[in-house]
Every structure is written in C-alpha cells, then in structure tokens.
Amino acid sequence: QVHVVESGGGLVQAGGSLRLSCAASGKIFRINQMGWYRQAPGTQRELVTTITSDGSTNYADSVKGRFAISRDNAKNTVYLQMNSLKPEDSAVYYCTADVDAFGLGYVAYWGQGTQVTVSA
C-alpha cells in the first residue's frame, strides 16, 4: 500500500509565493520520477513539472522561471516552490510518484490534490 499526500496549498495574493510538499509513504523500494500536475475548473489536467531520481527537471512553459521542483530522496518527498504567482495558476495541484514497491517494476501513484488559489 503506497500513499501520496500533498500539503502546502492555500490562498495567496498575486505576486506571492507558496511551497507545496508531497510525501510518498508505505511499501516503497525505490521511486523514479516524481512530479506535479494541476487542474483548474473547466480545464484539462496539465503537467506542471517533473523531476527524475537523478535530479533532471522539466517545466511547462507557463511556469518556467517562476516555479522550481526539488526532491529529498531520503524522505521520498518532492517539493514545488511557486513564486510570482498569477491568478491563472489557481488550480488543484496533484503530486505523482512512480513507485517500485518490491523491486519488480514501477507503478504511478497520485495524491488527492491540494488547492492553490491566487487572488488578483
């Protein structure tokens, strides 16, 4: 049983910052890629950023230069530092983790999401 839990969402004014955390727990042998998606009302869920086990990252064009993903492999935790927030960033943010529980192969796990609201 693997659990992925996000935290750190909330309400912030435009131009402000938030830091999201996501911890994977349970039966975990190793984790490969971790990342963040988001979904705003009336939109499709979109990829925000990913980070591999060796630290390689990628970002959606809409957040480049403003968001930064990082991870602590010892804690099975990934972070999303969000700066210069815009109202368009308002969404439910979902964490993903590709988890190998038994050393036999990876399965994607998703958190339940954390709400980020940016006021104009």
Disulfide bonds with the S-S distance in Angstrom:
Cys22-Cys95 1.94
